[in-house]
Amino acid sequence: MTKIVLVDDHVLLRNGLVSLINSFPDYTVLFEANNGKQFVKQLDPENLPEIVILDITMPEMNGYETALWLTNHYPQIKILALTMLSDERSIIRMFKNGAKGFLLKDCRPQELKAALDGLMHKGVYLNRITCDSIIHNFQSTNSADDEEQKMVNELDEKEKEFLALYCTEKTHREIAEVMGVPLRVIDNFRDLLYQKLQVSSRVGLALIAMRNNIGDSVY
């Protein structure tokens, strides 16, 4: 069973989500928390969840802070933002802090299920609202600065090939098959590019690839 943790200060909504998620095949709620601070205290390193569903507006430790903490301490845990905030700034900030998916609280149950499946099988979930925000953010900053161009130019051909593939919907296993390398090498490529290009999410790498025409030059 894929273990889920819910972090949201709205108790009634959280209770409803627990029932809904537990009704999905192969998913179960490990525990709940009112805010990021309580979540950190409850988190057991010996029994980690695969996915954490985060609200953004919470007291004591909000979703932005909690996402960044998770990215720094447990990057293997996938973060799904579930919030009422639909503005572009909130969406982009959550992705920059490590979120792999973004949903509004008025979404349908089947979209939540699709998001969980997307995170588990593809590592990311992008719906219309997130894609629109990313495209708009890209269009408003559509040219790479000198420092970014320098970092990209220093990548070798294999790293550029991985970057182009990582910006598609292919899973890590599918990327490994295309590149003809073991699956563990893909994780190494990802971590290396996060460090070299100074980003912490798949979306961040996608923006850099688009600004520097990496996908066009490889595929």
N, C-alpha and C positions, 0 to 999 in steps of 0.2 A: 504493500500500500504506500502511495506517495503521501508523505506527511506535510501538512499545511499548518501554519500559525497565522492567526488573525490578530492584527494590532489596530484597534479602533476604539475610540472613547464613547461611541454610541452603542449602548448595551443592547437595545432592542434590535437594531440592525445586525449587530454581531451575532446575536442568538439566531436570527433568521439565516444568516450566512452559514453558521455551523450546521444547521439542519440541511441546508441546500447542498453544501459541499460533501457532507457525509452520505448524501443520497447518490452522489456520483460514483460510478464504478472505479475502483482503484485509488480513491482519494479519501483521506481521513484527517480530521482536525486534531493536531497534537495538543495545542493549548491556545488560550486567548490572553490578550493583555490590553489594558486601557490606554497605554501610551508606550513610547519607546523606552523610557527609563524602566518601567515595569517589565517590559519584554526582555531587556538585557539581563535583568536580575533572574528571570525565569529560564533563560536559555541554558540548556544543558549541553556542554561540548560532547558528551558521550551519546547524545540522542538528538541530533540536529534535524530540523525540517529540511525538505527539499525546496519548499517555496514559502515565502513570507508575504502575506497580503497586508499592505500598509495604507492607512489613511494618511493624509498630509497634515491637516489641521488638528493637532492634538496638544494637550497641555504637557508641560515639563520637558518633553523631548519629542519634537514633531517628526513628520515623515521624512523631510529632507535630511535632518540630523541622523535619524535612525537608518536610513538607506546608506548614508555615507559611512556610518559606523559598521554596518554589515559588510559593505564592500571592502573596508580596510581589515576587518577581522575574519570574516567568513565569506570570501568571494565566490565560493562554490554554491552558496544559497541564492536562489533566484528570487528577485523582488518584483512583485506585481503591485503597482499603485492603484488603489481603488478609492476614489474621492469625488467630491462634488465640484472641485475646481477644474475648469475646462480651458483656462487661459493658456496661451502658448508658453508664457514664462514658467508656469508651474510644471507643465509637461516636460519642457526641455531641461529644467533644473533637476527633476527626478531622474531623467535618463542620464544626465551628467553625473549624478550621484550614485549611479549603478543600477537603476531599475531596468528590467528587461521587458516590461509591459505596462500599459496604462489603460485603466477602465474608469468610466463614470459610474456612480452608484445607481443610476437609473437604467443600467444596461439590463438586457434580458438574461435569464439563467443560462441559456445556451451559449451566449457570448462569454460568460464567465467560464463555462466548461471549455470553450474553444481556447480561451486565454491560458488556462491551466495546461491543456494539451500542447499548445504552442510552446510554452516555456519548457515543458518536459521533453518534447521531441525535437524542437528546433532551437531551443535556447533563447527565443525571443518571441514576443507577440506584438504585432503592429496592426492596429485597426485604422479606420479612415481618419479619426480625429488626430491620432498621433502622426500618421503620415503627412497630413495637411500641415501640422505644426512644424514637423521636421523640414518639409519642403520650403515653407515660408521662412524658417530660420536659415536654411541654406541659401535661399534667394537674397536674403538681406545681408548675408556675409558670404557671397559666392566667389570671392577670390582669396586664394591663400596668401598669407603674408610671407615675407622673405624667410622668417625663421621656420615656418611650417614647410615651405618648399625645400629648404635645406635639409630638414629632417627626412622628408619623403625621398629626396634625391639620394640620400645615404643608404636607403634600403637596397638590398640585393634583389635579384630577379625572383628568387623563390619567395622572399618576403612580400614583394609586390603581387605575385601570383596569389599568395594566401590572402592578402588584403582584398583583392578583387573578389575572390570566392567568399570571403567572410561577410561581405556586404550583400550577399544574396540570401535566399531563404534556406540554403543548403545546411544540413546538420553537420556536426563535426565529423561524423563517420563518412558522410557523402563527400566532404571536402578532402578527407584523407584518401578516399578512393580515387578522386580526380587527380590529386597530386602524386599518388603512388607512394605514400609514406604511411608509417604506423600511426594509429590514432593518437598516441601519446605525443607525437611530434607536433600535432595540430595545437594541443594545449600549450606547448612550448612556444610556437609561433605567436599565438594569441597573447601570452604573457609578455613576450619580448616586444611586440608591437605596442601593447599598452604602455610599456616603459619607454620605448623609443619615441613614440608620438605623443606621450603625456596625456593620455585619455584613460578612462576606466570603464567604457562600455562599448558594445557593438555598434550602437548608434553613433558614438563619437568617431569611431573608425570609419563608418559609412560617410559621414560628413567630410572627413579629410579625403577619403577616396574620391568623392564627387568633385571636391574643389580642385583636386589635382589630376582628374581624368584617369585615375588608376584603372577603373573597370574597363574603360574604353581602350586602354593601351594593352590589356591582357586578354579580354574576352569581348 
